[in-house]
Amino acid sequence: MRARVSEATTRAERWLAGPRVATSPCPASVKDIVSLSPSRSGLDLIVTLVTSSVLMSACGFGGAGSAAPNGVDGWTATLDAGGSDKSRNGEPADAAVAERPSDVTAANAPAVASDVVFSYAIGRNRTVYRFDLTTKSFTPLPSAGCPTGGETAVFTDGSVYFTSSNNRGLFRLTATGCDEINYGGTFPIALGTAPKGTRSDTHEALVGYDGNDYVEVNTTTGLVSVVTAAALGDLRPSGDVVAIGTRGFLAAASGKGSGLLACPTNGDCIVEVDLKTGRPLGTLTHLPGLSIEGLARGHQQLIVYCADGILRSYDTATKLFPLTIATSPATASFTGAGSAPE
């Protein structure tokens, strides 16, 4: 047994010393590690496991400082318009999204979804901010080329998207500021992320509401395609949509809607929505006297960015709205916010 363990260690050391890749002797994946052993039974399996352990430790797989293969160092998207029947910005509704690297770095990207405590918002002062729910503090990020802020949406891979305040421009956050994707379209006044398993079974989607239409935005071209026309009926967004897991929540405008979906005057409402179709689910919760500019999430609750500059929490289970979390930076005047789905 000891001899076989020694053999495993020797194999790993030979791998690391060998001429595998000019820039790194490490295997590209755990699959390559397992390929060291041609057998999958008995002591040979133990040899493989020990070999894997040595290589994973040496090469940084799974450790506290290891980089996720598709994390903030790069990402691949295959977003399409999902068979939408109408496009807004002059391109075919089924235009594919090309692969491209992300410019988001570990310094300004959210953590993996299960650990997210950050939300993002772009101010009317053309500055991007990250809000840390743990410390209850805002941090300004590099914001070169960023527009006067509109809406914000965040993908699980750390990609952050913004629209301009006039809803004409779509931008992506980079390590130095904002990269313009499209200018001249008509983008949603409520923007958010539909996680995999909602709008699409294969990928996250950038979605939102243009009036009462539920739309999807191509993150490479800026193409806007209608998913469900008149999804909100008489209801209208007041400014944002966000996901907690696969559940969507919309800030609905005061004085709009009818019947069970009527939002009273003197305060906006929160309503759950189906992120596949964009249609409302259940009844509204009225927030008297408050105007909602942005929605994010953290610790299974909504973070409500209000027009008075106060961030408040909203419990989606109890529908209670009890807690003031923080105050926005004085010059920001946020009109949207976003965070990655759980």
Buried (B, 14 or more C-beta within 10 A) or exposed (E): EEEEBEBBBEBBBEBBEEEEEEEEBBBEEEEEBBEBBEEEEEBBEBBBBBBBBBBBEBBEBEEEEEEEEEBBBBBEBEBBBBEBEEBBBEBEBBBBBEEEEBBBBEEBBBBEBEEBBBBBBBBBBBBBBBBBBEEEEBBEBBBEEBBBBBBBBBBBBBBBBBBBBEBBBBBBBBBBBBBBBBBEBBBBBBBBBBBBBBBBEEBBBBBBBBBBBBBBBBBBBBBBBBBBEEBBBEBBBBBBBBBBEBBBBBBBBBEBBEEEBBBBEEBBBBBBBBBBBBBBEEBBBBBEEBBBBBBBBBEEBBBBBBBEBBBBBBBBEEEEBEEEBBEBBEEBBBBBBBBBBB
